[in-house]
């Protein structure tokens, strides 16, 4: 057995050894985050600063110090099948004086960009004349930053065909119009019930005829096509719709040409009761006049074929300056 002196000596040795181990441990480096000698397993935040925003799918700016653009409106809008005006909203990141935002399109049916309002870009989409969906991309660029907006346009179903037998064809002959290069002006009205007086369309007497339909055509005929021996009838031939209403020869102006329906009181009760033509063709032959027009009514495309058969004579209004 150990005597008392041996036990005391062993305790002293153990105490000295323990103190040495503690001192050695105090000198070793620690693994705290941020210590260059430690082992930090945390992922780096993009940009090098965990307090910075890395951006999102609406932003084309990865470098948070560089100028950029962020789209705040829908990146994947779906628009209707007709002629559409849309708006893209955006915010500038780190804007630079003199630097401008720009929009470009990947397809020819998107365009006519307007930058008048800060933070908004308007665009126009042309009518989709097919029944199928179509897609295009508008790219918003600011400096080296860009964001794509994916536009989907709905298709138009095949037009609804409507065949109309018009028992009445009347209208006015205005003679050579000096305001339109002396083109000969005719104003035609196809109808099922006609007008309430002999004044016809000059007196707006179609407004009080109940449950009646009318198709109006504002036609301009070139002098070389005009028949002086029979001025009160439209010369034979085919005439197209002047969509821009410029008064071109041998065309009918859209602004004064439309389809109208009168309700039971003899008036138009809604916007669908008076509709301008999207496409149009007038075919004049001996004893027959055919009007082929396409219109959009309540977002549905309709193709109307209006046929008048028989003789007709237009009212002479060549001495009166009057327009509908």
Secondary structure, DSSP 8 states (H G I E B T S, - for coil): ---HHHHHHHHHHHHHHHHHHHHHHHTS----TT-TTS-------TTS-TTS----TTB---STTS-EEEE-S-SS-EE-SSSEEEEEEEEEES--TT---EEEESSTTEEEEE--STTEEEEEE----SSS-EEEEEEEEETTEEEEEEEEE------EEEEEE-SEEEEEEEEEEGGGTTEEEEEEEEESS--SSTTGGGGTTTTT-TT-EEEEEEEEE-TTT--GGGTTS--SEEEEEETT----TTEEEGGG-EEEE--TTSS--SGGGEEE-SEEEEEEETTEEEEEEEEEETTEEEEEEEEEES----EE-TT-----
